[in-house]
Amino acid sequence: MNILKRSSFVATVAVAALLSTAAPALAATSEMGAPSGAGYAWYNAGTHYHVGRNLFTVKDDNCGDGYRPFVYYEIYDRRTEDRTGYHYSGLLANGWVGPAGDCGGEVNISVYGPTATTDYIKWVAARRNLSNGKENYGYPWRNDTVW
């Protein structure tokens, strides 16, 4: 092997080892706290070796506070011409991701498989009051890529 190929191989193995040992949250492309510190959320468009692509990690940081942190997301296939919004006719998927109840720990869930084209996701961290069901959404919404 010549020196360039050997260096490239060593770098690839080092990156693969790093990615396979890192916690999902450490590889985040985007992160956001739920309102009033109820929890934290990360979005990662890359591949997690156990979960898959385009995943959220949602963690309950305050066990016993009476709130359930979660993420609401929407995935679109195209943006508006001025790139400031999304074509709602192009909504591909939407949903909620979060641990079950208060003290739910941490969940890692893939919300969309690999795509042949670039799609777009907007998402927001939120919390739900477990006694009355009221939801509070964070601000601003995050915008990321699905691939």
C-alpha positions in Angstrom: 0.0 0.0 0.0 1.4 3.4 -0.8 1.6 6.0 1.9 -1.5 8.0 0.8 -3.7 4.9 0.7 -2.4 3.7 4.1 -3.0 7.2 5.7 -6.5 7.3 4.3 -7.2 3.8 5.6 -5.9 4.6 9.1 -8.0 7.8 9.2 -11.1 5.9 8.1 -10.6 3.3 10.8 -10.0 6.0 13.4 -13.2 7.8 12.5 -15.2 4.6 12.4 -13.9 3.7 15.9 -14.8 7.1 17.2 -18.3 7.0 15.8 -19.0 3.6 17.1 -18.1 4.5 20.7 -19.6 7.9 20.9 -23.0 8.4 22.6 -25.8 9.5 20.1 -26.0 12.9 21.6 -22.3 13.6 20.9 -22.8 13.2 17.2 -25.7 15.6 17.1 -26.2 17.9 14.2 -28.7 20.0 16.1 -29.9 20.3 19.7 -32.5 22.0 21.8 -33.7 22.1 25.4 -37.3 21.5 26.2 -39.1 24.4 27.9 -38.3 25.0 31.6 -35.6 22.4 31.6 -37.9 19.4 31.3 -35.4 17.6 29.0 -33.2 17.8 26.0 -33.4 16.7 22.4 -30.8 16.1 19.6 -31.3 15.5 15.9 -28.8 13.5 13.9 -29.1 13.0 10.2 -26.2 10.5 10.2 -26.3 6.8 10.9 -26.4 5.5 14.4 -25.1 2.0 14.4 -28.0 0.6 16.5 -30.9 2.9 15.6 -30.5 4.0 11.9 -30.5 7.3 10.1 -32.3 10.6 10.8 -32.9 10.0 14.5 -33.8 11.9 17.6 -32.4 11.4 21.0 -34.8 12.8 23.7 -33.7 12.7 27.3 -35.7 13.5 30.5 -33.3 15.6 32.6 -35.6 16.3 35.5 -37.1 13.1 36.8 -40.1 13.7 39.1 -41.0 17.2 37.7 -44.4 16.1 36.3 -43.4 16.7 32.7 -42.7 14.5 29.7 -40.2 16.0 27.2 -40.8 15.2 23.6 -40.0 16.4 20.0 -42.6 17.3 17.4 -41.2 17.1 13.8 -42.3 17.6 10.2 -40.5 16.3 7.1 -40.9 17.9 3.7 -39.7 17.1 0.2 -39.2 20.8 -0.9 -38.8 24.3 0.4 -40.4 27.5 -0.8 -38.6 29.3 -3.7 -37.2 31.9 -1.3 -36.0 29.0 1.0 -37.7 30.6 4.1 -40.4 27.9 4.5 -41.7 24.6 3.2 -44.4 23.6 0.7 -47.1 22.0 2.9 -48.3 20.0 0.0 -44.9 18.3 0.2 -45.3 17.0 3.8 -43.9 13.5 3.8 -44.1 12.6 7.5 -44.7 14.1 11.0 -44.9 12.9 14.5 -43.8 13.0 18.1 -40.8 11.3 19.8 -40.1 11.1 23.5 -39.6 8.9 26.5 -42.7 7.4 28.2 -44.0 9.5 31.1 -41.9 11.4 33.7 -38.6 9.7 34.6 -38.6 8.1 31.1 -34.8 8.3 30.8 -33.5 8.6 27.2 -34.9 7.3 23.9 -33.2 7.1 20.5 -35.6 6.7 17.6 -35.1 6.9 13.8 -38.0 8.9 12.3 -37.1 8.4 8.6 -35.0 6.0 6.6 -32.3 7.0 4.1 -33.5 9.0 1.1 -32.3 9.2 -2.5 -33.0 12.9 -2.5 -32.4 15.6 0.1 -35.5 16.2 2.2 -36.0 18.7 5.0 -37.0 18.4 8.6 -38.2 21.1 11.0 -38.6 20.2 14.6 -39.1 21.6 18.1 -38.5 20.4 21.6 -41.5 20.5 23.9 -42.9 19.3 27.2 -46.3 17.9 28.2 -47.7 18.4 31.7 -48.7 14.9 32.8 -51.5 16.0 35.2 -53.4 18.2 32.7 -52.0 17.3 29.3 -51.0 20.9 28.5 -48.1 21.2 26.0 -45.4 23.9 25.8 -43.3 24.2 22.7 -39.8 25.6 22.6 -38.7 28.3 20.2 -37.3 28.7 17.6 -38.0 25.7 15.5 -34.9 24.0 14.1 -34.4 23.3 10.4 -32.2 20.4 9.3 -31.6 18.1 6.4 -32.9 14.5 6.0 -30.7 12.3 3.8 
